[in-house]
């Protein structure tokens, strides 16, 4: 059971560190939070609630999965049409929120909505279908003044390795409209070759003792995907994976101060926020944190939000990110 939206809104609005508060919230456009089929009146009422807390709206997660009304990006024409329709509905909500003045930035998050096993059965054909679907989705987004971010998560076929993710983005070829969301936890797993051993960078059996190896491997991933990155998802990972439902094998987020965390969150955020030259990455439009993999007991603890806010402030200060 998900934490009620109103409770999350209150927790976000209440968090404060040295006089600094969260700028806003992202929205999961799915039942139990915000329905993708919300009417204009529903959205107006939602905007009033959010604005009353002094918050803005950033990115959306479009429910493009089969169980939520969408379909596989490499499925039948009918499945792909349902995927695209969910993107269109998300764009319509995005336009309304911009017109209401509460959504100054943020994209619409998508993935391939297909498993690694399904992709493995026909990899070349599957990737070409994903590219075609993402390109069609990008045209819909562009027509609405929106942009899409594909989250690099190792459970989604065609996006489950850094090399395959680059191949998809290059194939779509819409660098101003279809980009990448760099989730720091999931992208770290790219270096370990989960679900795509041939694209592993760190040596087999790597135990994180030599952190310079992690830095080098993580930089290789960031260098490949940074040119496409619009959105940074601040996160920590302990180097393990788990599986649940449609997430075959995916990253296990842990709390930002977890002693088992393998990332230096502030330093490794810089691999995305800064070019190799040290200059700021001009393509980054949005920084967020995602609590979807945590139990309700963690999300309902105000201390969780204080810790996250403090870490995000540290990331912003270290890298002079001012958006």
HUUR-V597948 format. One line per field, one symbol per residue. ss: DSSP state (A for helix, B for strand, O for the rest). phi: phi as a letter, one per 40 degrees, with the letter a starting at -180 (. if undefined). burial: b if it has 9 or more other ideal C-beta (glycine too) atoms within 8 Angstrom, else e. A space follows every 10 residues. Layout:
BEGIN
ss = ???
phi = ???
burial = ???
END
This chain:
BEGIN
ss = OOOOAAAAAA AAAAOBBOOB BOOBBBBBBO OOOOOOOOOA AAAAAAAAAA AAOOOBBBBB BBOOOAAAOO OOOOOOAAAA AAAAAAAAAA AAAAAAAAAO OOOOOOOBBB OOOOBAAAAA AOAAAAAAAA AAAAAAAAAA AAAOOOOBBB BOOOOBOOOO OAAAAAAAAA AAOOOOOBBB BBBAAAAAAA OOOOOOAAAO OOOOOOOOOO AAAAAAAAAA AAAAAAAABB BBBOOBBBBB BBBBOOBBBB BBBBOOOOOO OOOOAAAAAA AAABOOOOOB OOOOOBBBOO OOOOOAAAAO OAAAAAAAAA AAAAAAAAAO OOO
phi = .ccddccccc cccccabfgb bccabcbcca dgbbcccdcd cdccccdccc cccgbbbbcb bccccdcbhc accbccdccc ccdccccccc cccccccccc gbbcagbbcb acfacccccd cacccccccc dccccccccc cccbgbbbbc ccbcccdgbc acccccdccc ccgbccbbbb bccccccccd ccgdgadcbc bccdgdbgcc ccccdccccc ccccbddbcb bbbcabacgb babafccdba cbcbccbccc ccccdcccdc cccbcdcgcc ccccbababb bccccdcccc cdcdcccccc ccccccccbf cbc
burial = eeeebebbbb bbbebbbeee ebebbbbbbb eebbebebee ebbbebbebb bebebbbbbb bbbbebebeb bbbbbeeebb bbbbbbbbbb bbbbbbbbeb ebbeebbbbb bbbbbbebbe eebeebbbbb bbbbbbbbeb bbebebbbbb bbbbbbbbbb bbbbbbbbbe bbebbebbbb bbbbbbbbbb bbbbbbeebb bbeeebeeee eebbbebbbb bbebbbebbb bbbbbbbbee beeeeebbbb bbbbbbebee bbbebbebbb bbbbeeeeeb bebbbbbbeb beebebebbe eeebbbbbbb bbbbbbebbe bee
END
